């Protein structure tokens, strides 16, 4: 027995065409590696595509890659993830299954989950939904009978698991490991873009990380993706490194926009960026000028021999902008006082304090790499805390 466990390919996830091409090549590499390893089958644990209905060019190229598996007589088993799942039921995975390129193992009959069998190996799976809504599916669908079945068993899932949340993802919607059906040998996870493993009953829960980093922060921190090859002796991770990654960080504290531009130009000119992915992170507070005054265009032009260069300025500000923001905060207190009506929801002495706290709670920004659903839940949770209510 030998199989590949691949998750979170997010084909089409990057907006930039050259990065989008690398994501597709990463998938091609993983499938080619699996064929060379002569695996019995391949597991795709959700989010093959970044959307339920991807671009036609991405579908065409993905079909060509999956056809190589079929031509090699290697089966491919899938589940839908939170990105390629669609509430309407229309998803590209259905088209791929109809074409005989893969088989969806999320199967339920009479409200009971059923196995898909591959030469005596039994595979079952649960789809992933946006916002972690699949937690309700685990409650509704009966899985207890699966533990009584004999033989080697694999459970595919696309959910975060409590106690397996890496640093920076602590607020991610997750479910307890006890929600997973018992008695399986291998739990093939997806959804969390990190390399994770944990014993669970007689088996092991694993997350191989995304096949290819899907945003600036992931590329900066991880620099590569990967997947697992699993056999009777255990599992090994196969790294997927498409290009060398060169992260560069510049701090603007105490510098004018012109000085900051010159510093970056000098440093990038001395760097060997040839055919590399270059990540420019600019942060700090400019002493004069605004972030828009920094000559990033010239800096990026200096990196013309790189495979692709991109910048992140989410942490860059200026003394001028900070002064403007301070003024807005002062005005906000005046607005609270002026807009009070004759009707009070809270005690008068507490009302202004609650309104200010609520404004602060609603004024937070989406963290880098944070998913929209996770950000929305964080905002709602903070607002609930301020108001002392539960909106669910």
C-alpha positions in Angstrom: 0.0 0.0 0.0 1.3 3.4 -1.0 -0.6 6.7 -1.5 -0.2 10.4 -1.8 -1.9 12.9 0.6 -2.2 16.3 -1.1 -4.2 19.2 0.2 -5.0 22.9 -0.4 -3.6 23.2 -4.0 -5.7 26.4 -4.4 -5.2 26.4 -8.1 -5.9 29.9 -9.4 -5.4 31.4 -5.9 -2.8 34.0 -6.8 -4.0 37.1 -8.8 -0.6 37.5 -10.5 -0.3 35.3 -13.6 3.3 34.2 -13.0 2.5 33.1 -9.5 -0.7 31.4 -10.7 1.5 29.5 -13.2 3.7 28.3 -10.3 0.8 27.1 -8.3 -0.3 24.9 -11.3 3.2 23.7 -11.8 3.4 22.7 -8.1 0.3 20.5 -8.7 1.9 19.0 -11.8 5.1 18.2 -9.9 3.1 16.5 -7.0 1.2 14.3 -9.5 4.3 13.5 -11.5 6.2 12.6 -8.3 3.3 10.4 -7.2 3.4 8.6 -10.6 7.1 8.0 -10.3 6.6 6.6 -6.8 4.1 4.2 -8.3 1.5 5.0 -5.6 -1.8 3.1 -5.6 -3.9 6.2 -5.3 -3.9 9.9 -4.6 -5.9 11.8 -2.0 -6.9 15.4 -2.6 -8.1 16.6 0.8 -10.0 19.7 -0.4 -9.5 23.1 -2.1 -8.1 21.7 -5.3 -9.2 25.0 -6.9 -9.5 28.4 -5.2 -13.1 28.8 -6.3 -16.0 26.4 -7.1 -16.1 27.6 -10.7 -12.5 28.4 -11.8 -11.2 29.9 -15.0 -11.5 27.7 -18.1 -7.8 27.8 -18.7 -7.1 26.4 -15.2 -9.7 23.7 -15.7 -8.1 22.7 -19.0 -4.6 22.5 -17.5 -5.8 20.7 -14.3 -7.7 18.1 -16.4 -4.5 17.4 -18.4 -2.5 16.8 -15.2 -5.2 14.5 -13.7 -5.4 12.6 -17.0 -1.8 11.6 -16.4 -2.9 9.8 -13.3 -5.7 8.0 -15.1 -3.4 7.0 -17.9 -1.1 5.5 -15.3 -4.1 3.6 -13.8 -3.8 5.5 -10.5 -7.1 6.4 -8.8 -7.7 9.9 -7.4 -10.0 10.4 -4.4 -11.3 13.8 -3.4 -13.5 15.8 -1.1 -14.6 19.4 -1.5 -12.9 22.0 0.6 -14.2 25.4 1.8 -13.1 27.1 -1.4 -14.2 24.6 -4.0 -17.5 23.8 -2.2 -20.5 25.6 -3.5 -23.9 25.8 -1.5 -25.6 25.5 -4.9 -24.1 22.1 -5.4 -22.4 23.2 -8.6 -18.7 22.5 -8.3 -16.0 21.7 -10.8 -15.2 18.5 -8.8 -18.5 17.1 -10.1 -17.3 17.7 -13.6 -14.0 16.0 -12.9 -15.7 13.0 -11.4 -18.1 12.7 -14.3 -15.1 12.6 -16.6 -13.7 9.7 -14.6 -10.7 11.7 -13.4 -11.4 11.5 -9.7 -14.0 10.2 -7.2 -15.6 12.1 -4.4 -15.5 10.0 -1.2 -18.1 12.1 0.7 -20.9 9.6 0.4 -24.0 9.3 2.6 -26.9 6.8 2.3 -29.9 6.9 4.6 -28.0 9.5 6.7 -25.1 7.1 7.2 -21.6 7.7 5.8 -20.4 4.9 3.6 -17.0 3.7 2.5 -15.3 3.8 -0.9 -13.1 0.8 -1.2 -9.8 0.5 -3.0 -8.3 -3.0 -3.1 -9.4 -3.7 0.5 -8.5 -0.2 1.8 -11.6 1.7 3.0 -11.9 5.5 2.5 -14.5 7.9 3.8 -14.6 11.6 3.9 -16.4 14.8 5.0 -16.5 17.9 2.9 -15.5 21.3 4.1 -17.7 24.4 4.1 -17.0 28.1 4.4 -16.9 29.4 8.0 -16.5 25.9 9.4 -20.2 25.1 8.8 -19.3 21.4 8.2 -19.3 21.0 12.0 -23.1 20.6 11.8 -22.6 17.9 9.1 -20.6 15.9 11.6 -23.5 16.1 14.1 -26.1 15.1 11.5 -24.4 12.3 9.6 -24.0 9.0 11.4 -20.4 7.7 11.4 -20.3 5.4 14.5 -20.7 2.2 12.4 -17.5 3.0 10.5 -15.3 2.1 13.5 -16.7 -1.4 13.5 -15.4 -2.1 10.0 -12.2 -4.1 9.7 -9.2 -3.3 7.4 -7.0 -0.3 6.9 -9.2 2.8 7.0 -8.6 6.4 5.8 -10.8 9.4 6.7 -10.4 12.6 4.6 -11.5 15.9 6.0 -11.2 19.6 5.5 -11.4 21.3 8.9 -9.2 22.8 11.5 -8.9 20.7 14.7 -8.7 22.1 18.2 -5.2 21.7 19.7 -3.7 21.7 16.2 -3.8 25.4 15.5 -0.4 27.0 14.7 0.7 30.3 16.0 -1.3 33.1 14.3 -4.3 30.9 13.6 -5.6 30.6 17.1 -8.9 32.3 16.2 -9.5 30.0 13.2 -12.9 28.2 13.4 -12.1 24.7 14.5 -13.7 21.5 15.9 -12.6 19.0 18.5 -10.8 15.9 17.4 -13.6 13.9 19.0 -15.8 15.0 16.1 -13.8 12.8 13.8 -15.1 9.2 13.5 -13.2 6.7 15.6 -11.1 3.7 14.6 -9.3 5.0 11.5 -5.7 4.4 10.7 -5.0 7.6 8.8 -6.8 11.0 9.0 -5.9 13.0 5.9 -6.5 16.6 6.7 -6.7 19.8 4.7 -7.7 23.4 5.3 -4.9 24.4 7.7 -1.9 25.6 5.7 0.7 24.3 8.1 2.6 21.0 8.6 0.9 19.3 11.6 0.5 15.8 13.0 -1.0 14.3 16.1 -1.8 10.8 17.4 -5.6 10.1 17.4 -6.8 6.8 18.8 -4.9 4.0 16.9 -4.2 6.4 14.0 -2.7 9.8 13.2 -4.2 13.1 12.1 -2.0 14.9 9.5 -2.0 18.2 7.6 0.7 18.4 4.9 0.4 22.2 4.6 -0.7 23.9 1.4 0.9 22.4 -1.7 2.1 25.9 -2.7 2.0 29.0 -0.4 -1.2 30.9 -1.2 -0.4 34.5 -0.1 2.5 36.9 0.7 2.7 35.9 4.4 2.7 32.1 3.7 5.4 32.6 1.0 7.4 34.7 3.4 7.2 32.3 6.3 7.1 28.9 4.6 8.8 29.5 1.3 7.6 26.2 0.0 4.7 23.7 0.1 4.6 20.0 0.3 2.6 16.7 0.5 2.8 13.3 2.1 3.7 9.9 0.7 2.2 7.2 3.0 2.8 3.5 3.1 2.8 0.7 5.7 5.9 2.1 7.4 4.5 5.5 8.0 4.6 8.7 6.0 7.2 11.1 4.7 6.8 14.7 3.5 7.8 15.6 0.0 8.8 19.4 -0.1 7.6 21.3 -3.1 9.9 24.2 -3.8 9.2 25.9 -7.1 11.6 28.8 -6.8 14.1 30.3 -4.3 12.4 32.9 -2.1 14.2 36.1 -1.1 12.3 37.9 1.7 13.5 41.5 2.3 12.4 43.7 5.2 12.8 47.5 5.4 12.0 49.7 8.3 11.1 53.4 7.7 11.3 54.7 11.2 12.8 58.2 11.3 13.3 58.4 7.5 11.7 60.6 4.9 10.0 59.0 2.0 12.9 60.0 -0.2 15.5 58.6 2.2 13.6 55.3 2.5 13.4 55.0 -1.3 17.1 55.5 -1.6 17.9 53.0 1.1 15.8 50.3 -0.5 17.2 51.0 -4.0 20.7 50.7 -2.7 20.1 47.4 -0.9 18.1 45.7 -3.7 20.8 46.7 -6.2 23.3 44.6 -4.3 21.0 41.5 -4.0 21.1 38.5 -6.3 17.4 38.2 -7.3 17.9 36.3 -10.5 14.9 34.0 -11.1 13.8 34.3 -7.4 10.5 35.2 -5.8 11.3 38.5 -4.0 9.1 39.7 -1.2 9.5 43.3 -0.1 8.0 44.1 3.3 8.0 47.7 4.3 7.0 48.8 7.8 7.6 51.6 10.3 6.7 55.3 10.4 8.0 57.8 7.9 9.2 61.0 9.5 8.1 63.0 6.4 6.0 62.2 3.4 3.4 59.5 3.0 3.7 55.8 2.0 2.4 56.8 -1.5 5.5 59.0 -1.9 7.9 56.1 -1.6 9.3 55.2 -5.0 8.4 51.5 -5.0 8.1 51.5 -8.8 11.9 52.2 -9.1 12.6 49.6 -6.4 10.6 46.9 -8.2 12.2 47.8 -11.6 15.6 47.1 -10.0 14.4 43.6 -9.5 13.5 43.0 -13.1 15.6 39.8 -13.3 13.6 38.2 -10.5 11.0 35.6 -11.3 8.5 37.8 -9.6 8.7 40.6 -7.1 6.0 41.9 -4.8 5.6 44.3 -2.0 3.7 44.5 1.3 3.1 47.9 2.9 0.4 47.0 5.4 2.8 48.0 8.3 4.0 51.2 6.7 2.7 54.6 7.9 3.8 58.1 8.4 3.9 60.8 11.1 1.6 62.9 9.0 -1.0 60.2 8.7 -0.8 59.3 12.3 -1.5 62.9 13.3 -4.6 62.9 11.0 -5.8 59.7 12.7 -5.3 61.2 16.2 -7.5 64.1 15.1 -10.2 61.7 13.9 -10.2 60.0 17.4 -10.8 63.3 19.1 -13.6 64.1 16.7 -15.1 60.7 17.4 -15.7 61.6 21.0 -17.4 64.8 20.0 -19.6 62.8 17.6 -20.6 60.4 20.3 -21.7 63.2 22.6 -23.5 65.2 19.9 -25.4 62.1 18.5 -26.9 61.0 21.8 -30.6 60.8 21.5 -33.2 61.0 24.3 -33.4 57.2 24.3 -30.7 55.3 26.2 -30.0 51.7 25.8 -27.5 51.6 28.6 -27.0 53.6 31.7 -26.0 57.1 30.8 -22.6 57.0 32.5 -21.7 53.8 30.7 -23.1 54.7 27.3 -20.2 56.8 26.0 -17.6 54.2 27.2 -19.5 51.3 25.5 -19.9 53.3 22.2 -16.1 54.1 22.2 -15.2 50.4 22.8 -17.6 49.3 20.1 -16.1 51.7 17.6 -12.7 50.4 18.4 -13.9 46.8 18.1 -15.4 47.6 14.6 -12.3 49.5 13.5 -9.9 46.6 13.4 -8.3 45.6 10.2 -8.1 42.2 8.5 -4.8 40.5 9.5 -2.4 39.5 6.8 -3.3 36.1 5.5 -6.5 36.0 7.6 -9.5 34.5 5.8 -12.5 36.7 5.3 -14.8 34.4 7.3 -12.4 34.2 10.2 -12.0 38.0 10.2 -15.8 38.5 10.2 -16.2 36.1 13.1 -13.4 37.9 15.1 -15.2 41.3 14.6 -18.6 39.8 15.7 -16.9 38.1 18.7 -15.3 41.4 19.8 -18.6 43.3 19.4 -20.5 40.7 21.4 -17.9 41.0 24.2 -18.4 44.8 24.3 -22.2 44.6 24.3 -22.5 41.5 26.5 -24.7 39.7 24.1 -24.7 36.6 21.9 -25.7 37.2 18.3 -25.8 33.5 17.3 
